[in-house]
Amino acid sequence: MRLLVTGATGLLGLNLSLVASKQGHSVTGLAHSRRLQGVPFDFMSLDLLNIGDALKAIKSVRPEAIIHCAAIANMDTARNKPDMTLQLNGEIPGVLADAADRWGIRFLHISTDAVFDGQKGGYVESDPTNPLSIYACTKMAGERAVLDANQNAIIARVVFFGWSLSGSRSLSEFFYNHLKVEEPVKGFTDTFFSPLYVEDLASILVEMVETDLTGLFHVVSPEKLSKYDFGLRIATRFGFDPGLVEPVRGGDINRGASRSLNLHLRPDKVQDALGYDLPSVDEGINRLYQRWQEGYPNFLKSLAA
């Protein structure tokens, strides 16, 4: 399959491009803010905000599928640059989805668990959304734009962890970076999520495209845990001191942008569609640890141009 991945220097985009390439797919990765070197896939530098030029470049690749990972994901950046965030997160996904529909290209759009307000947890795809932050609101707008433009698109609400190009993009790296130098780190006891290890998520997303799924899916771990418990599991698996993970209540801390607390999503729909259970958090942490032993974090850092 000829696959085009936007946001190819981000945590998901880079791992996805590498996983798909290893599976034998012909991958073209697009990114704007950073460059890559020595990657086993084609790389193009372009700015999706210049959407006309971007569409010409994408069409020239002649992909069979697009997985759209590019977004402004930092909540503080989103709050400080709301207009640009709305354009990139909320409007451009619809333009890309429309082009993919016209060109006969499969389209998968990456969304977020943050479209919910976190009051309930255990969310399924049919539950009403209520995004709290500018970031979440723009991602919700992106979902609607994609669905309006392309009835055959896939929207995947995701949350994930893993090794990144910079070494500081995921929650697992946050805990690892502090704990390895024996620095205390806070873990929120009242903030719940269902994260997948990023390489596992990448494989699942490619499979979703290959099996011609359509519609909205929660692509997350079947397990719910607090971010405090996640930190403890990282510490234990890597042999760090679990006592360095300090239990605190996220709801009691002013972290700038509004954040939902209970973002436990249920992946029943995608599990039924694919015919198997998605990996547990512990399975993902074991994979994270195994890849660390193999030197994968240093390999990723070597790809930064």
N, C-alpha and C positions, 0 to 999 in steps of 0.2 A: 504494500500500500504506500502510495505517495502521501505523506503526512506533513502538514504545515502546523507549527506550534508557535503561537505568539507568546511574548514574555519569556523568551528562551534563556534568559540569564537569571530568572527568579528561581525560588526554591522548587516550586512545582515544575515550571517550564523546562529548566535544565535537566532535572532528574527524568522527566517525561521524555525529553528528546534523547537522552542517553539510553533509557530503557527500550524505547521503540526502535532505536538504531540497533541495539543488541538483538532484538527480536527479528531483525532482517528487513524492517521497513525503511523506505527512503525518506529521510526526514530533512526538512528545511526549518531552521529556527530563526525567528525574527525577534529583535530587541532593539532598543534605542539608547538607554542610558549607559550600558556597559558593552564591552566587546569580549569575544571569546577567541581562544587560540587552541589548536591541537585537538579539536573536537571531531568525533567520527560522524558528523553530519554537516550539511551545508548551513552556512550562517549568513544572514542578511541584516544589516543595520538600517532601520527605518523608523520614522516617527509616525505612529498611528494617528496622532493629532492632525497630521497632513494626510487626511484620509483619501483624497483623490490619488496622490502618488502611491500611497500604501496599497490601494486596490489594484493599481496597474502592476505593482511588483508582485502581489499575491497571485494575480491572474497569470502572470508570466511563468510562475512555478508550476502551474497546472496540477495542483494537489487533488487527491481524491477525497481528502478529509482535512478539516481544520479543527484544531483544539485551541480554543481562545483562553489563554491563561493571563494575558497582560491586564494589569489593573493597578490603580493606586490602592495599595493594601494597608499602608500605614495610616492609622486612624487620626493621628495628629496632623499629618500632611493633608489628609482629606479635609479636616476642619479648617486648616489655614489656607487651602486653595480649593474652595468649594466649586468654583466654576469649571476649572480644569478637571477636577475629580468627576463632576457630573458628565462632562464631555467624554472622558475616557471610560469611566465605569458604567455610565447610564445610556449614552447615545451611540457610541461607536459599536458596541456589541450588536445593536440592531442593524446598523449599516452593513457590518460584516455578515450577519445572518441572512440579510436580504440578498447580498451578492452571492453567497454560497447557494442559496435557493435558486437564483437565476442561472447559476453556472452548473447546477446539478452536483454540488459538492456536499458531502456530509459535514455537519457543523455541531460541535460540542462546546458549550459555553460553561465556564467555571464560575459558580456563584459561592455563597458563603452561608454558614450556619447563623450568622449575625442578622439575618433578615427577621428573626424572631426576637421578641422582647425578653425571653428568658423567665417569664413568670410561671410557666407550667412545666416545661421539659417533656421528654418523650414525644417530640414533634414528628408527625408524619406529613407527607407532601400536601395533603388536603387541608392542613391546619392553617388558619388565618395568620398572615404575617403582620409584624408591627415593628419595623426597624427603628432603633433609637438614635443612632449616630448618623452624621452626614455620610460616612463611609457606607454604612448599612443601607441607608436610603438610596444612595446612588447604585449600589449593587442590586437592590430591588427594582430600581428603574431599568437596569440592564436586563434583568430577567424578563420584564414585561416587553421591552423592546424586541428581544429575541423571539419571544412567543408570538408577538404581533407580526413579525417579519417572516417567520419561517416555521410552519407547522410541523416540519419534519426534524427540527432541531432537538438536541438533547441539552438539558440544563442539569448540571451536577452541583448540588450544594455539598461543599466539602469542608473538612478541617483536618490538618495533617501536621506531621513533624518529620524532621530528617536533617541530613547534612546539606549545607548550601555553599554557594560560591564564596561568600564572604565569611562563612563560619559563625554568623550571628543573626540568622533570619528566623529561626524557629524556636519554640519554647524548649525543646530538648537541648538545643545548643545553648540557650540561656542558662539552664540548670547545669549543663556540662561545664561551660566556661567558668562559672563561679565555683562549683564544687571541686573541680580539679586543682584549684589553687587554695582550697580550704576557706573560701569566703562564704559567710552565711548568706542565705538567699530566702526570700519570702515565697511561700506557696499559699494560694488562696483556697481556703477550706470550703467556701460557699460558691465557688465558680466551677461549674460542671461542663464537661464536653465529651466527645466521642472520637478521638483523633485516630487516623490511620497513618502508618508509616508511608512516607512519600513514594518510595519505589513500588510498594504494593498498590497504592492508589494509582500510580501511573499505569501499571499493567491492567488494572481494572478499567480505567478510562479507555485505553486502546481497545480492550475487548468489547466495551459498550459500543464503540464506533463500528467495530468489525461485525457485530451481531445486529446492526441496524435498529437499535432501540430508538425510541422517540419519546419526548416528554420530559417531565421533571422527576429527578431522583435524588435521594439523600445517600451519598456515597461516603459513609463513615463507618467507624468500628461499631459492632453491635454492643459494645461495652460502654458504660457510663462511669466516669470517675472525676474526682475533683483535681484541680491543678496542683494542689498540695500533694495528693496521693501520686500524681504523675511524677512530681519531683522526687518523692521518696523512692519510687520504682526506678527512676534513672540513677539515683544515688546507689541503690542496692545493686543494680545490675553492673555498674561500672566499678564497684568496690569503694565508693566514696562514703563519707560519714553521713548517714541519714539525719543525724542530729543537727546538721547545718541547714536543713530545710525547716524554716520557721513557719508554723501555722498562723495565718492571719486571715481576716475576713476582708475580701475584696470590696464588699459593699460599704465598708467603713473608710475606704481610702479614696481620696479625690485623685482620679487618674486622667483628668482632662475630659476627653470625649466620653459620652455616655456609653456604657457597656452592659450587655445582657449577662445575667449570672448563670442561669440554667439552660445551656444550649445543648442538651442531650437530644440528639436526633435518632430516629429509628430507620435502619436501612432495609426493612423487610421487603419493600418493593423491588429494589435492585437485586437483593438476594434471590427473590422468587424468579426474577427475569433471567438471572445468570445461572441459577441452579446450585448455588453453594453459599455458605456463610462467609462473610467478609472477615478478615483477620482480627483477632483480639488486640488490645493494647499491648499486652505482654508479648505476644508474637511480634508485634512491631518493634518494641524495645529490644527484643533479642536480635532482630535484624539490624537495628541501629548499632548495637554493640558489635555484631559480627562484621559489619562494614567498617567500623572504626578499627577493629583488629586488622582488617585487610588493607588499611591505609586509604580508604575512600575519601575521607575529608581532605587529606593532603592532595589527592588526585584532583578533586574539584577545585581547590585553590590554585592548582597549577594551570587551570584552564582560563584564568582571568588574564586578559591581554593588557 
